[in-house]
């Protein structure tokens, strides 16, 4: 059995991270796994709670993308999964993401727009923006994605090494999709249902991060 590495970026998530880790441990009982929390120097008790829950904690100075890249390269598993700390990802779907890589795919991407997927936390402006970005990426890169800006996904260890990601902010998922397509990796989308975050406010800023995503799409054209 492949070892599973769960990478969770955090910033001031003390009200969520303990429960999130507990749910991962419940679902992955019987698996060989590790949980890596990549913290952006939280000012609350996030780090202490994560450590007491059994996670390995490392630190990042920049943003979500930088944190994910650092955590994925620190991972020891053959299957690497990125997920959020806010309890918006359904832990039961971890097994689906694992199965995708075990079936031979390089990247397995959760999609809120496939049958069986959905979202309780996507305002109209974000839904419209995501649809536009999906259409643009598919047009420019010849892909067939149904979702683009969702962080619940899995990778083979080889894929992480070959993607050579560099996006430091919220454009990271877009960069993952584009580079996987450009490198002709085997990509599988699976349905995923996004819940509302359990506590606190999300870090995504629709306009500024939308602009960053657009720049990521354009920058990778070559």
Phi and psi in degrees as a GROMACS rama.xvg file:
@    title "Ramachandran Plot"
@    xaxis  label "Phi"
@    yaxis  label "Psi"
@TYPE xy
-65.1199  142.068  UNK-2
-73.2653  140.873  UNK-3
-105.185  129.249  UNK-4
-112.285  122.208  UNK-5
-102.064  121.499  UNK-6
-110.831  122.649  UNK-7
-126.68  110.493  UNK-8
-76.7318  142.074  UNK-9
-136.596  150.727  UNK-10
-155.561  106.189  UNK-11
56.2483  58.1239  UNK-12
-118.685  37.031  UNK-13
-62.4368  -25.97  UNK-14
-82.5381  -9.10189  UNK-15
-120.964  -33.9695  UNK-16
-64.9501  -37.0872  UNK-17
-62.6635  -45.6238  UNK-18
-67.1234  -38.6755  UNK-19
-61.3523  -46.2468  UNK-20
-64.5411  -40.9694  UNK-21
-59.8485  -39.2891  UNK-22
-68.1439  -39.3002  UNK-23
-61.0679  -45.9569  UNK-24
-63.5609  -36.2174  UNK-25
-65.0335  -46.4365  UNK-26
-70.7118  -35.0058  UNK-27
-94.3519  15.8158  UNK-28
-58.3446  126.411  UNK-29
99.6531  -14.1761  UNK-30
-92.8149  158.495  UNK-31
-90.2281  113.594  UNK-32
-147.432  164.323  UNK-33
-138.131  153.05  UNK-34
-119.983  122.375  UNK-35
-113.462  118.762  UNK-36
-100.109  124.928  UNK-37
-108.341  107.361  UNK-38
-101.334  137.273  UNK-39
-91.1434  40.7982  UNK-40
62.185  59.4275  UNK-41
-59.3142  146.48  UNK-42
-95.5189  0.038985  UNK-43
-110.638  -153.798  UNK-44
-95.0021  17.7464  UNK-45
-52.536  -49.7169  UNK-46
-62.9388  -47.2359  UNK-47
-61.6203  -42.0504  UNK-48
-64.302  -42.9196  UNK-49
-62.0519  -43.1743  UNK-50
-64.9551  -43.7367  UNK-51
-65.4458  -26.7612  UNK-52
-81.4836  -5.62369  UNK-53
103.948  7.83339  UNK-54
-83.7631  152.185  UNK-55
-88.4121  128.708  UNK-56
-111.087  128.091  UNK-57
-125.666  169.727  UNK-58
-122.088  151.602  UNK-59
-136.981  148.348  UNK-60
-105.471  -0.677748  UNK-61
-117.671  -73.9536  UNK-62
-168.825  -171.458  UNK-63
-59.35  -45.406  UNK-64
-62.5458  -47.1067  UNK-65
-60.3467  -40.7763  UNK-66
-63.9577  -43.1548  UNK-67
-64.7481  -42.9962  UNK-68
-60.9991  -45.5892  UNK-69
-62.92  -43.5075  UNK-70
-67.2849  -39.6778  UNK-71
-66.8517  -35.3298  UNK-72
-79.4248  -20.1517  UNK-73
-83.3636  -13.6516  UNK-74
-66.5637  145.885  UNK-75
-105.191  -5.76044  UNK-76
-83.195  162.637  UNK-77
-82.7293  -20.3559  UNK-78
-122.492  126.995  UNK-79
-120.073  128.143  UNK-80
-122.02  131.132  UNK-81
-100.715  136.931  UNK-82
-150.446  166.439  UNK-83
-91.5059  161.106  UNK-84
-91.3186  -5.9607  UNK-85
-93.0168  10.2806  UNK-86
71.164  16.9908  UNK-87
-81.5764  -22.5274  UNK-88
-88.5123  136.699  UNK-89
-79.5558  117.43  UNK-90
-62.4314  -26.8671  UNK-91
-61.6748  -23.8754  UNK-92
-76.2511  -9.1881  UNK-93
-55.7132  -40.6634  UNK-94
-66.2252  -31.0212  UNK-95
-68.9682  -41.3014  UNK-96
-66.8958  -36.6062  UNK-97
-66.2411  -44.6139  UNK-98
-62.1549  -34.755  UNK-99
-61.1814  -43.0184  UNK-100
-72.6727  -39.7822  UNK-101
-63.9969  -25.1703  UNK-102
-78.6514  -6.45691  UNK-103
113.491  0.733705  UNK-104
-80.3475  152.474  UNK-105
-83.9718  -38.3335  UNK-106
-135.238  134.11  UNK-107
-123.949  115.999  UNK-108
-110.694  125.489  UNK-109
-70.0902  136.068  UNK-110
-126.363  129.677  UNK-111
-84.0529  -3.25866  UNK-112
-114.425  4.73267  UNK-113
-85.7028  159.444  UNK-114
-58.9041  127.355  UNK-115
101.135  -14.308  UNK-116
-98.5423  -176.945  UNK-117
161.774  -176.282  UNK-118
-152.995  137.861  UNK-119
-99.1991  2.94875  UNK-120
-139.728  49.0258  UNK-121
-133.649  95.4093  UNK-122
-58.4513  160.623  UNK-123
-57.0108  -40.456  UNK-124
-63.7723  -38.1669  UNK-125
-71.439  -38.3569  UNK-126
-63.2379  -43.5182  UNK-127
-63.9875  -46.1487  UNK-128
-60.4204  -42.8062  UNK-129
-63.0715  -41.5904  UNK-130
-62.6565  -42.3587  UNK-131
-63.8485  -44.7318  UNK-132
-65.5388  -38.4172  UNK-133
-61.4148  -46.7967  UNK-134
-61.394  -40.5379  UNK-135
-66.7677  -45.3486  UNK-136
-63.2617  -44.7034  UNK-137
-61.6984  -38.7379  UNK-138
-68.3255  -44.7054  UNK-139
-77.1944  -32.3879  UNK-140
-115.88  0.495267  UNK-141
71.7943  23.0453  UNK-142
-91.0108  177.979  UNK-143
-133.494  40.3924  UNK-144
-68.8536  151.746  UNK-145
-110.04  -15.4922  UNK-146
-141.997  154.575  UNK-147
-134.156  -41.8669  UNK-148
-105.855  43.7999  UNK-149
-123.083  131.456  UNK-150
-92.7241  1.22796  UNK-151
-89.0844  104.65  UNK-152
-161.375  164.294  UNK-153
-131.128  159.181  UNK-154
-143.6  147.691  UNK-155
-75.6496  158.226  UNK-156
-61.4463  -37.6918  UNK-157
-63.8549  -39.844  UNK-158
-63.2419  -42.324  UNK-159
-58.4422  -42.5653  UNK-160
-66.6209  -39.6764  UNK-161
-84.9743  -19.8729  UNK-162
-67.4002  -35.4278  UNK-163
52.9557  57.3341  UNK-164
-69.793  149.974  UNK-165
-143.286  -3.03418  UNK-166
-70.9363  125.872  UNK-167
-90.8726  -18.174  UNK-168
-114.353  -147.369  UNK-169
-76.4689  1.69695  UNK-170
-83.0541  4.20352  UNK-171
-62.5739  -42.4872  UNK-172
-65.7626  -38.2851  UNK-173
-62.3975  -44.1432  UNK-174
-62.1722  -41.1519  UNK-175
-56.865  -48.5695  UNK-176
-63.6665  -44.5601  UNK-177
-65.0183  -48.1895  UNK-178
-67.8399  -36.1712  UNK-179
-61.1167  -41.0675  UNK-180
-67.4721  -45.6666  UNK-181
-64.1906  -30.684  UNK-182
-91.5392  8.73595  UNK-183
57.4718  39.4711  UNK-184
-76.3025  158.679  UNK-185
-81.5379  114.391  UNK-186
-117.508  133.114  UNK-187
-125.763  129.913  UNK-188
-98.0696  138.305  UNK-189
-129.017  148.195  UNK-190
-65.5638  140.085  UNK-191
-142.123  141.903  UNK-192
-111.559  119.244  UNK-193
-90.0519  121.381  UNK-194
-88.4513  167.812  UNK-195
-68.2962  145.966  UNK-196
-59.5148  144.637  UNK-197
-69.6529  -46.7278  UNK-198
-144.463  151.608  UNK-199
83.1722  -176.755  UNK-200
-106.14  143.37  UNK-201
-70.0706  157.53  UNK-202
-91.9561  -15.6183  UNK-203
-68.5603  131.33  UNK-204
-109.857  112.559  UNK-205
-54.2459  -47.9315  UNK-206
-74.6998  -52.7318  UNK-207
-67.1818  -40.385  UNK-208
-75.7363  -29.1443  UNK-209
-63.5174  -40.6673  UNK-210
-62.3364  -40.1838  UNK-211
-65.0297  -39.8195  UNK-212
-63.1214  -42.9399  UNK-213
-61.3277  -41.3232  UNK-214
-64.4316  -36.1471  UNK-215
-64.4952  -40.8725  UNK-216
-61.439  -46.2094  UNK-217
-70.7821  -40.1546  UNK-218
-61.5979  -29.6783  UNK-219
-89.2947  3.09971  UNK-220
-73.7857  120.388  UNK-221
